C-alpha cells in the first residue's frame, strides 16, 4: 500500500508540474491579477465572484408544462392536425 501511495503522489506532482509548464507562458501579471480577483471576497455579499458556480439550486426547477391539448388531454397525441 505504501508503494501505491508513493506512486500516486509522484503522479500528482508530475501532473502539477506539467500543468504549470503548459500554463506558464500565458500567466502574465495581468492574467494573474484577473485570476486573483476571482478569489477575492466581495465584502458586500460576503463571498467570491465564483462562489455561485458551485452551488446547486436548493429547489428543483419546475417541470416543463405540456402544450395545450386539442384532443382530450393526451400530451403524446397533442400534435397539431392538418385541419381535417
MOZI-V170152 format. One line per field, one symbol per residue. ss: DSSP state (A for helix, B for strand, O for the rest). burial: # if it has 16 or more other C-alpha atoms within 10 Angstrom, else .. A space follows every 10 residues. Layout:
ss = ???
burial = ???
This chain:
ss = OAAAAAAAAA AAAAAAAAAA AAAOOOOOAA AAAAAAAAAO BBOOOOBBOO AAAOOOOOOO OOOOOOOOOO OOOOOOOOOO OOOO
burial = .......... .......... .......... .......... .......... .......... .......... .......... ....
